[in-house]
Amino acid sequence: MTDSRDDADRVFIRSKWGTSRYVYNPHNPVGRALIVGSLLFAFGGLYLVQHPDLLNGSATWDEEKLRSAVTDAAAGLSGEAQFGPGTVNYTDILESSIARHGNSSPDGLTVSLASDPPELALFDGGPEQAAYTVTADGTDTAFCLSVYALKRKMAMGYDSVSISVGDGECPDS
């Protein structure tokens, strides 16, 4: 059996907890560094799991990136027909979809309701429509999203959602 003086020069030693696994040696400076490094790596990974937007792009936008993201997000949300302007926090849904399609952070992006709030068609069915202005930091470009959705009475989701994209801010209603 070796004593602790013999173990001081080894980076790995056998566990003294009844298993025959090798573990980092806390008496060796390299083993101590590996222990600390492993803990920092684990905590860093857990932090990134809780804050995934840290790996996204920057919060700055340019005109082409914004145009592409708005167009792609409008096409994606129109095809899903899951959310419409009567959905709670629809501006947040638009914002996150545009940011995801632009591979950027939603921090520099602004989506604001430019029309009267949509008439909810949850109980009676029928159309819901609203207009949203999209702007972003880093560019003076603005886009107007006109959203028209058709909903059946007491149905989940929408029968159809149509989002048209126009250049410039939405006109005041």
C-alpha positions in Angstrom: 0.0 0.0 0.0 1.3 3.5 -0.8 1.2 6.3 1.7 0.2 9.9 0.9 3.9 11.0 0.3 4.1 8.6 -2.6 0.8 9.9 -4.0 2.0 13.5 -4.1 3.8 13.1 -7.4 0.9 11.3 -9.2 -1.9 13.2 -11.0 -4.4 10.3 -10.7 -4.7 8.0 -7.7 -7.1 5.1 -6.8 -10.2 6.1 -5.0 -10.2 5.4 -1.3 -14.0 5.1 -1.2 -14.1 1.4 -1.8 -14.0 1.5 -5.6 -11.0 0.9 -7.8 -11.6 3.9 -10.0 -8.9 6.5 -10.6 -9.6 10.0 -9.4 -7.8 13.3 -9.5 -5.2 13.6 -6.8 -5.9 16.7 -4.6 -2.3 16.5 -3.2 -0.8 17.1 -6.6 -0.8 20.7 -8.1 -1.9 19.4 -11.5 -4.6 17.2 -9.9 -5.9 20.3 -8.0 -5.9 22.3 -11.2 -7.9 19.6 -12.9 -10.4 19.5 -10.1 -10.9 23.3 -10.2 -11.0 23.3 -14.0 -13.7 20.5 -14.1 -15.8 22.4 -11.6 -15.5 25.7 -13.6 -16.4 23.8 -16.8 -19.5 22.2 -15.2 -20.7 25.6 -13.8 -20.1 27.3 -17.1 -22.1 24.6 -18.9 -25.0 25.0 -16.4 -24.9 28.8 -16.8 -25.1 28.4 -20.6 -28.1 26.1 -20.2 -29.9 28.8 -18.2 -28.8 31.6 -20.6 -28.8 30.2 -24.1 -29.0 33.6 -25.7 -25.3 34.2 -24.8 -24.4 32.1 -27.8 -26.6 33.9 -30.2 -25.3 36.7 -32.4 -25.1 40.3 -31.5 -28.0 42.7 -30.9 -27.1 44.8 -33.9 -29.0 44.5 -37.1 -28.4 45.7 -40.7 -31.1 46.4 -43.3 -30.7 43.1 -45.3 -30.5 40.9 -42.2 -33.6 42.5 -40.8 -35.5 42.3 -44.1 -34.6 38.6 -44.4 -35.5 37.8 -40.8 -38.9 39.6 -41.0 -39.8 37.9 -44.3 -38.8 34.4 -43.1 -40.6 34.9 -39.8 -43.8 36.1 -41.5 -43.7 33.1 -43.9 -43.1 30.7 -41.0 -45.8 32.1 -38.8 -48.3 32.2 -41.7 -47.6 28.5 -42.5 -48.1 27.3 -38.9 -51.4 29.0 -38.4 -51.0 28.3 -34.7 -50.8 31.9 -33.5 -52.7 35.0 -34.6 -53.0 38.6 -33.5 -55.6 37.7 -30.9 -53.1 35.5 -29.1 -51.8 36.8 -25.8 -48.4 38.4 -26.2 -48.4 38.1 -30.0 -45.8 40.9 -30.2 -43.4 38.7 -28.2 -44.1 35.8 -30.5 -43.3 38.0 -33.5 -40.2 39.3 -31.9 -38.8 35.9 -30.9 -39.6 34.5 -34.3 -37.8 37.4 -36.1 -34.8 37.1 -33.8 -34.6 33.4 -34.3 -34.8 33.7 -38.2 -32.1 36.5 -38.0 -29.8 34.4 -35.7 -29.6 37.4 -33.4 -30.6 38.5 -30.0 -34.1 40.0 -29.5 -32.6 42.7 -27.4 -32.1 45.2 -30.3 -35.4 44.4 -31.9 -38.7 46.2 -31.4 -42.1 45.0 -32.4 -45.0 47.4 -31.6 -48.7 47.3 -32.2 -49.5 50.0 -34.8 -53.2 49.5 -35.0 -56.1 49.1 -32.7 -55.9 45.9 -30.6 -57.5 43.1 -32.6 -61.0 41.9 -31.9 -60.7 38.5 -30.3 -62.6 35.8 -32.2 -62.2 33.0 -29.7 -65.9 32.6 -28.8 -67.6 33.8 -31.9 -65.1 32.9 -34.6 -64.3 35.1 -37.5 -61.4 37.3 -38.5 -58.7 38.9 -36.4 -56.5 41.6 -37.8 -53.8 43.9 -36.6 -50.7 45.8 -37.8 -47.3 45.7 -36.2 -44.2 47.9 -36.9 -40.8 46.2 -36.7 -37.6 48.2 -36.1 -34.1 47.3 -34.9 -31.0 48.9 -33.5 -28.3 49.5 -36.1 -30.6 50.4 -38.9 -33.2 53.1 -39.7 -35.3 50.5 -41.7 -38.8 49.7 -40.5 -41.3 47.2 -41.7 -45.0 46.9 -41.4 -46.5 43.5 -40.7 -50.2 43.3 -41.5 -51.7 40.2 -39.9 -55.0 38.7 -40.9 -56.2 35.5 -39.2 -59.4 33.5 -39.5 -60.6 31.5 -36.6 -63.4 29.0 -36.2 -65.8 29.4 -33.2 -64.3 27.8 -30.0 -61.4 26.3 -31.9 -57.7 25.9 -30.9 -55.4 27.6 -33.4 -56.4 29.4 -36.5 -57.8 28.2 -39.8 -55.5 30.5 -41.7 -53.0 33.2 -40.9 -51.8 35.7 -43.5 -48.9 38.1 -42.8 -48.0 40.6 -45.4 -44.7 42.6 -45.1 -44.4 46.2 -46.2 -41.6 48.7 -46.2 -41.7 51.5 -43.7 -43.7 52.1 -40.6 -47.4 51.2 -40.5 -49.7 54.1 -41.1 -51.6 55.3 -38.1 -55.1 53.8 -37.9 
